[in-house]
Amino acid sequence: MTERHTTKLTDVITRAGMAAWSIVGVFALLWALLWILGRAQVLIAPVVLSVAIIYILNPVVNRFTERRMPRFLATILAFTLFLGVLVLAGLLIVPSIREQTTGLGTDFPQIYEDSARQIEDISERTGFPVDIWSYEELESFVTDPDTQDTVIDATLARLGALTSGLLEAVLVIFVAPVLALYILMDLPRVRRESLGLIPAAHREEVRFVSARMGQAVGGFLRGQVFVALIVGVMMSLGFWLIGLRFWLIIGMIAGFLNIIPFVGPWVGGALGVTVGLVTDSVSTAVYAALVALVVQQIDNNFVSPTVLRATVRLHPAVVILVLILGGAIGGLWGVILAVPATAAIKILTGHLWRTRVLGQTWEEAAAESHVAPPEPVWKRRRAELAALVERGEAGRHVEEAPAAEPETTTVEDDPDMAEATAADESGP
């Protein structure tokens, strides 16, 4: 082995070691961040919600600032529009929710009795009979003085957890929007000051990587809100069309849970089938299952894959695996944050590998890593069909076009030829 090859191999090993330690450092930093968040769980909800609000409203604020509007007024206007949309949606939805909630409270005893009877019938058919209390037995148990004393003792024992939950709810409702408002107003200055802490030699590289990570996370958050809205509307409309009771409540639950990818239609379908069996008939439950299946297929094959591949560029199978891993590590918040965290880690590790192991400059790594997201299948099929139609039309025009006649130039049409002819006729 020549000295040049030995030097090259040594450089590759050195860069690989540096990249490995860099990746280890990134994961150590993430672990420290998760440990800190675990010690201050009450801050997770307002921080996550404020970040989501920032990513949703920042494009709107930027549009306003492009029209020479001051950042302060643009932020206030964006927040006003955002709150106006929420209030309008509340005015349209809340009456139906209140009506269905009242109906659920009124019909709960009958729903409970029907559910208990069906569970007992199914258990007897399967050979594992169970005995479920009737609603009167349950009500007498709850109103028993001894039971009430036990419930009061348990409630007092869990008072600390209840207070913590109320404090977290207050923080989410009030602190998160205020935090998002202040950050949105000063976002350009915060970016400049943060980049000012980076050495000048690496400033543009950090700017590029952070911008890509921000685009992935922001695109995922905005996309999932849009997907959740679509799933909620489709589920509610489908359940309304089949005459399912509590259709709006079930559809809203399905849409809200679809913030976690692919989860909403399954939960909504299970609730719809259960409510259909208990409150109506088997046919209604079958129709509810069909509605959930159609919505699930539309979401899994068209809506969610388009959002995931265009923003975080993760395969749906990878998304499912990281959701399971996130739930095992961080519970509900781990499931919610698993996909954007994985997208950010993928971008960062890919950049470190190209620049620290392969020896590319960050400009070369940026050029290679900037790949346009794949077009949806229906767009590709439409483009192929248009190309075939255009090719067929062009071929038909070529076949129908008459053969071109050879061009003949007369003496009258060409002045030079006329002069030459006159000279020949006159002679020397």
C-alpha positions as CSV (number, residue, x, y, z in Angstrom):
1,M,0.0,0.0,0.0
2,T,1.4,3.3,-1.0
3,E,1.9,6.2,1.3
4,R,-0.8,8.2,-0.5
5,H,-3.4,5.5,0.0
6,T,-2.4,5.1,3.7
7,T,-2.9,8.9,4.2
8,K,-6.2,8.8,2.5
9,L,-7.4,5.8,4.6
10,T,-6.2,7.6,7.7
11,D,-8.2,10.7,6.8
12,V,-11.4,8.7,6.2
13,I,-11.0,6.9,9.5
14,T,-10.4,10.3,11.3
15,R,-13.4,11.9,9.7
16,A,-15.6,8.8,10.5
17,G,-14.4,9.1,14.2
18,M,-15.2,12.8,14.3
19,A,-18.6,12.1,12.8
20,A,-19.3,9.3,15.2
21,W,-18.4,11.5,18.2
22,S,-20.5,14.3,16.8
23,I,-23.5,12.1,16.5
24,V,-22.9,10.7,20.0
25,G,-22.8,14.3,21.2
26,V,-26.0,15.1,19.5
27,F,-27.8,12.2,21.1
28,A,-26.2,13.0,24.5
29,L,-27.6,16.6,24.1
30,L,-31.0,15.2,23.2
31,W,-30.9,12.8,26.2
32,A,-30.0,15.7,28.5
33,L,-32.9,17.8,27.0
34,L,-35.3,14.9,27.6
35,W,-34.1,14.5,31.1
36,I,-34.6,18.2,31.8
37,L,-38.1,18.0,30.3
38,G,-38.9,15.0,32.4
39,R,-38.0,17.0,35.5
40,A,-40.2,19.9,34.3
41,Q,-43.1,18.1,32.6
42,V,-45.4,21.0,33.3
43,L,-43.6,23.1,30.7
44,I,-43.9,20.5,27.9
45,A,-47.5,21.3,27.0
46,P,-47.2,25.1,26.7
47,V,-43.9,24.9,24.9
48,V,-45.1,22.4,22.3
49,L,-48.3,24.3,21.8
50,S,-46.5,27.7,21.5
51,V,-44.1,26.1,18.9
52,A,-47.0,24.8,16.9
53,I,-48.7,28.2,16.9
54,I,-45.5,29.8,15.8
55,Y,-45.0,27.4,12.9
56,I,-48.6,27.8,11.8
57,L,-48.8,31.7,12.0
58,N,-45.2,32.6,10.9
59,P,-45.9,32.2,7.2
60,V,-48.9,34.5,7.6
61,V,-46.9,37.1,9.5
62,N,-44.2,36.9,6.8
63,R,-46.8,37.5,4.1
64,F,-47.9,40.6,5.9
65,T,-44.3,41.9,6.4
66,E,-43.6,41.4,2.7
67,R,-46.3,44.0,2.1
68,R,-44.3,46.5,4.2
69,M,-46.3,46.0,7.3
70,P,-44.4,46.3,10.6
71,R,-43.7,43.0,12.3
72,F,-45.7,44.0,15.4
73,L,-48.8,44.9,13.5
74,A,-48.4,41.8,11.3
75,T,-48.2,39.5,14.4
76,I,-51.3,41.2,16.0
77,L,-53.3,40.9,12.8
78,A,-52.3,37.2,12.3
79,F,-53.3,36.4,15.9
80,T,-56.6,38.3,15.5
81,L,-57.4,36.2,12.4
82,F,-56.4,33.0,14.1
83,L,-58.6,33.7,17.1
84,G,-61.4,34.8,14.9
85,V,-61.3,31.5,13.0
86,L,-61.4,29.6,16.3
87,V,-64.3,31.7,17.6
88,L,-66.3,31.2,14.4
89,A,-65.7,27.5,14.5
90,G,-66.7,27.4,18.1
91,L,-69.9,29.3,17.4
92,L,-70.8,26.8,14.6
93,I,-69.8,23.6,16.5
94,V,-70.5,24.3,20.2
95,P,-74.3,24.2,19.9
96,S,-74.3,20.8,18.3
97,I,-71.7,19.5,20.8
98,R,-73.8,20.8,23.7
99,E,-76.9,19.1,22.3
100,Q,-75.1,15.8,21.7
101,T,-73.4,15.9,25.1
102,T,-76.8,16.5,26.8
103,G,-78.3,13.6,24.9
104,L,-75.4,11.4,25.9
105,G,-75.9,12.3,29.5
106,T,-79.6,11.6,29.3
107,D,-79.3,8.3,27.4
108,F,-76.2,7.0,29.4
109,P,-78.2,4.6,31.7
110,Q,-79.8,2.9,28.7
111,I,-76.5,2.9,26.7
112,Y,-74.9,1.3,29.8
113,E,-77.6,-1.4,30.1
114,D,-77.5,-2.2,26.4
115,S,-73.7,-2.4,26.4
116,A,-73.6,-4.7,29.5
117,R,-76.2,-7.0,27.9
118,Q,-74.3,-7.3,24.7
119,I,-71.0,-8.0,26.5
120,E,-72.7,-10.7,28.6
121,D,-74.2,-12.3,25.5
122,I,-70.9,-12.3,23.7
123,S,-69.1,-13.7,26.7
124,E,-71.7,-16.6,27.1
125,R,-71.3,-17.5,23.4
126,T,-67.5,-17.7,23.7
127,G,-67.7,-19.8,26.8
128,F,-66.3,-17.2,29.2
129,P,-69.4,-15.8,31.0
130,V,-69.0,-12.6,33.0
131,D,-71.4,-10.8,35.3
132,I,-71.7,-7.0,34.9
133,W,-73.5,-4.8,37.3
134,S,-76.7,-3.2,36.2
135,Y,-76.9,0.5,36.2
136,E,-79.0,0.5,39.4
137,E,-76.3,-1.5,41.1
138,L,-73.6,0.8,39.9
139,E,-75.6,3.8,41.0
140,S,-76.2,2.4,44.5
141,F,-72.5,1.5,44.8
142,V,-71.5,5.1,43.9
143,T,-74.0,6.6,46.3
144,D,-73.1,4.3,49.2
145,P,-71.7,6.3,52.2
146,D,-68.8,3.9,52.6
147,T,-67.9,4.1,48.9
148,Q,-68.1,7.9,49.1
149,D,-65.7,8.0,52.0
150,T,-63.3,5.8,50.0
151,V,-63.6,8.0,47.0
152,I,-63.0,11.1,49.1
153,D,-59.9,9.6,50.6
154,A,-58.6,8.7,47.2
155,T,-59.4,12.1,45.9
156,L,-57.5,13.8,48.7
157,A,-54.6,11.5,48.1
158,R,-54.5,12.5,44.4
159,L,-55.0,16.2,45.1
160,G,-51.4,17.0,44.2
161,A,-51.7,15.4,40.8
162,L,-55.0,17.1,40.2
163,T,-53.5,20.5,41.1
164,S,-50.6,19.8,38.8
165,G,-53.0,18.9,36.0
166,L,-55.1,22.1,36.5
167,L,-51.9,24.2,36.6
168,E,-50.8,22.6,33.3
169,A,-54.2,23.3,31.7
170,V,-54.0,26.9,32.8
171,L,-50.4,27.2,31.3
172,V,-51.6,25.7,28.1
173,I,-54.6,27.9,27.7
174,F,-53.0,31.2,28.7
175,V,-49.2,31.0,28.7
176,A,-48.7,29.2,25.3
177,P,-50.5,31.8,23.1
178,V,-48.8,34.7,25.0
179,L,-45.4,33.0,24.6
180,A,-46.0,32.4,20.9
181,L,-47.1,36.1,20.5
182,Y,-43.9,37.5,22.0
183,I,-41.6,35.0,20.1
184,L,-43.3,35.8,16.8
185,M,-42.8,39.5,17.3
186,D,-39.1,39.1,17.9
187,L,-38.4,36.1,15.7
188,P,-36.0,37.8,13.3
189,R,-34.0,39.3,16.1
190,V,-33.9,36.0,17.9
191,R,-32.5,34.3,14.8
192,R,-29.9,37.0,14.3
193,E,-28.7,36.9,17.9
194,S,-28.7,33.1,17.9
195,L,-26.6,33.0,14.7
196,G,-24.3,35.6,16.2
197,L,-23.2,33.1,18.8
198,I,-22.0,30.7,16.0
199,P,-18.4,31.2,14.8
200,A,-18.3,33.0,11.5
201,A,-16.6,30.1,9.7
202,H,-19.7,27.8,10.4
203,R,-22.4,30.4,10.5
204,E,-23.8,29.8,7.0
205,E,-23.7,26.1,7.5
206,V,-25.6,26.3,10.7
207,R,-28.1,28.6,9.1
208,F,-28.7,26.1,6.2
209,V,-29.1,23.1,8.5
210,S,-31.3,24.9,11.0
211,A,-33.5,26.2,8.1
212,R,-33.9,22.7,6.7
213,M,-34.8,21.3,10.1
214,G,-37.3,24.2,10.7
215,Q,-38.9,23.5,7.3
216,A,-39.3,19.8,8.1
217,V,-40.8,20.4,11.6
218,G,-42.9,23.3,10.6
219,G,-44.2,21.6,7.5
220,F,-45.1,18.5,9.5
221,L,-47.0,20.5,12.1
222,R,-48.9,22.5,9.6
223,G,-49.6,19.4,7.5
224,Q,-50.8,17.4,10.4
225,V,-53.2,20.1,11.5
226,F,-54.6,20.1,8.0
227,V,-54.8,16.3,7.9
228,A,-56.5,16.2,11.3
229,L,-59.1,18.8,10.0
230,I,-59.7,16.7,6.9
231,V,-60.1,13.5,8.8
232,G,-62.4,15.1,11.4
233,V,-64.6,16.6,8.7
234,M,-64.8,13.4,6.7
235,M,-65.6,11.2,9.7
236,S,-68.2,13.6,11.0
237,L,-69.9,14.0,7.6
238,G,-69.9,10.2,7.0
239,F,-71.4,9.4,10.4
240,W,-74.0,12.1,9.9
241,L,-75.0,10.7,6.5
242,I,-75.6,7.2,8.0
243,G,-77.6,8.7,10.9
244,L,-75.2,7.7,13.7
245,R,-75.8,9.3,17.1
246,F,-73.1,11.6,18.5
247,W,-71.6,11.9,15.1
248,L,-70.0,15.2,15.7
249,I,-68.3,14.2,19.0
250,I,-66.9,11.0,17.5
251,G,-65.7,12.8,14.4
252,M,-64.0,15.5,16.4
253,I,-62.3,12.9,18.6
254,A,-61.0,11.1,15.4
255,G,-59.7,14.4,13.9
256,F,-58.0,15.5,17.1
257,L,-56.3,12.1,17.6
258,N,-55.1,12.2,14.0
259,I,-52.5,14.7,15.0
260,I,-50.7,11.4,15.7
261,P,-50.3,10.0,12.1
262,F,-52.8,7.2,11.1
263,V,-54.4,7.0,14.6
264,G,-57.6,9.0,14.2
265,P,-59.6,6.9,11.7
266,W,-59.0,3.7,13.8
267,V,-60.2,5.3,17.0
268,G,-63.1,7.0,15.3
269,G,-64.1,3.7,13.7
270,A,-64.0,1.8,16.9
271,L,-66.2,4.4,18.6
272,G,-68.6,4.6,15.7
273,V,-69.1,0.8,15.6
274,T,-69.6,0.7,19.4
275,V,-72.1,3.5,19.3
276,G,-73.9,2.0,16.3
277,L,-74.3,-1.3,18.1
278,V,-75.4,0.1,21.3
279,T,-77.8,2.9,20.2
280,D,-79.2,1.5,16.9
281,S,-78.5,-1.7,15.1
282,V,-75.9,-4.0,13.5
283,S,-76.5,-2.4,10.1
284,T,-75.6,1.0,11.5
285,A,-72.5,-0.4,13.1
286,V,-71.5,-2.0,9.7
287,Y,-72.1,1.4,7.9
288,A,-69.9,3.1,10.6
289,A,-67.2,0.6,10.0
290,L,-67.4,1.2,6.2
291,V,-67.2,5.0,6.8
292,A,-64.1,4.6,9.0
293,L,-62.6,2.2,6.4
294,V,-63.1,4.7,3.5
295,V,-61.7,7.6,5.6
296,Q,-58.8,5.4,6.7
297,Q,-57.9,4.4,3.1
298,I,-58.1,8.0,1.9
299,D,-55.9,9.2,4.8
300,N,-53.4,6.4,4.5
301,N,-53.0,6.3,0.7
302,F,-53.5,10.0,-0.3
303,V,-53.4,12.5,2.5
304,S,-50.9,11.5,5.1
305,P,-48.3,10.0,2.8
306,T,-48.3,13.2,0.7
307,V,-47.8,15.3,3.8
308,L,-45.1,13.0,5.4
309,R,-43.1,12.6,2.2
310,A,-43.3,16.3,1.2
311,T,-42.3,17.6,4.7
312,V,-40.4,15.1,6.8
313,R,-39.6,12.6,3.9
314,L,-40.1,9.5,6.0
315,H,-41.7,6.3,4.8
316,P,-45.0,5.4,6.5
317,A,-43.4,2.2,7.9
318,V,-40.7,4.3,9.6
319,V,-43.3,6.6,11.0
320,I,-45.2,3.7,12.6
321,L,-42.0,2.4,14.1
322,V,-40.9,5.7,15.6
323,L,-44.4,6.3,16.9
324,I,-44.2,3.0,18.9
325,L,-40.7,3.9,20.1
326,G,-41.7,7.4,21.1
327,G,-44.7,6.0,23.0
328,A,-42.4,3.6,24.9
329,I,-39.9,6.4,25.8
330,G,-42.1,9.4,26.5
331,G,-45.7,8.3,26.6
332,L,-48.2,10.6,24.9
333,W,-45.7,13.4,24.4
334,G,-43.2,10.9,23.0
335,V,-45.8,9.8,20.4
336,I,-46.6,13.4,19.5
337,L,-43.0,14.5,19.1
338,A,-41.6,11.3,17.6
339,V,-42.0,12.1,13.9
340,P,-40.7,15.7,13.9
341,A,-37.8,14.7,16.1
342,T,-36.9,11.8,13.8
343,A,-37.1,14.1,10.8
344,A,-34.7,16.6,12.5
345,I,-32.3,13.9,13.5
346,K,-32.3,12.5,10.0
347,I,-31.4,15.9,8.5
348,L,-28.7,16.5,11.1
349,T,-27.0,13.1,10.9
350,G,-27.2,13.1,7.1
351,H,-25.4,16.4,6.9
352,L,-22.8,15.3,9.4
353,W,-22.1,12.2,7.5
354,R,-21.6,14.0,4.2
355,T,-19.5,16.7,5.6
356,R,-17.5,14.9,8.3
357,V,-17.1,11.4,6.8
358,L,-17.4,11.9,3.0
359,G,-15.3,15.1,3.1
360,Q,-17.8,17.2,1.2
361,T,-18.2,20.9,1.7
362,W,-21.5,22.0,3.2
363,E,-22.4,23.6,-0.1
364,E,-21.9,20.2,-1.9
365,A,-23.8,18.4,0.8
366,A,-26.6,21.0,0.5
367,A,-26.8,20.5,-3.3
368,E,-26.9,16.7,-2.9
369,S,-29.4,16.6,0.0
370,H,-31.8,19.1,-1.6
371,V,-34.1,16.6,-3.4
372,A,-37.5,17.7,-4.5
373,P,-40.3,15.6,-2.9
374,P,-41.9,13.0,-5.1
375,E,-45.1,14.0,-6.9
376,P,-48.3,12.3,-5.8
377,V,-49.4,9.3,-7.9
378,W,-52.4,11.0,-9.3
379,K,-50.3,13.9,-10.6
380,R,-47.9,11.5,-12.3
381,R,-50.7,9.6,-13.9
382,R,-52.3,12.8,-15.1
383,A,-49.0,14.0,-16.6
384,E,-48.4,10.7,-18.3
385,L,-51.9,10.7,-19.7
386,A,-51.5,14.3,-21.0
387,A,-48.2,13.3,-22.6
388,L,-49.8,10.3,-24.4
389,V,-52.7,12.4,-25.6
390,E,-50.3,15.1,-26.8
391,R,-48.2,12.5,-28.6
392,G,-51.2,11.0,-30.2
393,E,-52.5,14.4,-31.4
394,A,-49.1,15.3,-32.8
395,G,-48.9,11.9,-34.7
396,R,-52.4,12.4,-36.1
397,H,-51.5,15.9,-37.4
398,V,-48.4,14.6,-39.0
399,E,-50.4,11.8,-40.8
400,E,-53.1,14.2,-41.9
401,A,-50.8,17.0,-43.1
402,P,-50.5,17.1,-47.0
403,A,-47.1,16.4,-48.6
404,A,-45.1,19.6,-49.0
405,E,-44.7,20.7,-52.6
406,P,-41.3,21.7,-53.8
407,E,-40.9,25.4,-53.8
408,T,-40.4,27.0,-57.2
409,T,-39.1,30.5,-57.6
410,T,-40.2,32.4,-60.7
411,V,-38.3,35.2,-62.3
412,E,-40.9,37.7,-61.2
413,D,-40.5,36.7,-57.5
414,D,-36.7,37.0,-57.4
415,P,-35.3,40.4,-58.5
416,D,-31.7,39.0,-58.6
417,M,-32.8,36.3,-61.1
418,A,-34.6,38.9,-63.2
419,E,-31.5,41.1,-63.4
420,A,-29.4,38.0,-64.4
421,T,-31.9,37.1,-67.1
422,A,-31.9,40.6,-68.5
423,A,-28.1,40.7,-68.6
424,D,-28.1,37.4,-70.5
425,E,-30.7,38.6,-73.0
426,S,-28.8,41.9,-73.7
427,G,-25.5,40.2,-74.1
428,P,-22.0,41.9,-74.1
